[in-house]
Amino acid sequence: MSEHRGFSVDTVRRANLDMILGIKSEHRISDKFSDKDIERALREASMRVFGGKDE
């Protein structure tokens, strides 16, 4: 069995609906991740979206 990474489709759909309805999460992302973790995730996402450009 392969490793599962990321979120399930159901989780993403539920989060999207909550966002549209203005329902706030019980937890803030900063409660679970350090500033370094968030910065690294944003940098990696930027590289994936912009094809390796780190801007």
N, C-alpha and C positions, 0 to 999 in steps of 0.2 A: 504494500500500500504506500502511495506517495505522501510526502509531508504536505499538510494543508496549511496555507498561510493566507492571512487576510480575513475578510469578513464574509459571512454568508449573504446571499442575495436578499434573503428575508430581513436580515439586520439592516442592510443598506436601505431597503425600501421603507422599513419602519422609521429609521432615522430621518429619511427624506420627508416622510409624512409629518413627523413631529416638528421638523424645521418649518415646513409650510404652515402648520397650524400654530406655530409660535410656542410650542412646548419645549421647555428647557430641560436639559439632561440633569440628572441628580448629581452627577460628578462633572467637574471641569477637567479638561485634558491636563492641565498643570498639576492636578492632584496625583496623577499617575506617572507623569514623565518629567524629567528635569529639563531645564532650558537647553542643555547640550543635546538631549535626545530630540527635542522639538526642532532645534536648528539643523541637526543632521538629517532628520526626516524631510524637512523642507528642501534642503540642498539635494538630497537624492531624488525627490519628486521633480524638482526643477531640471535636473540632469535628464530624467526620463522624458519629461514633457518637451523640453527644448533640444533634445538630441545631443546631450553631452555638454551643452553650454551651461556654465555655473553662474547664472545671473539672477 
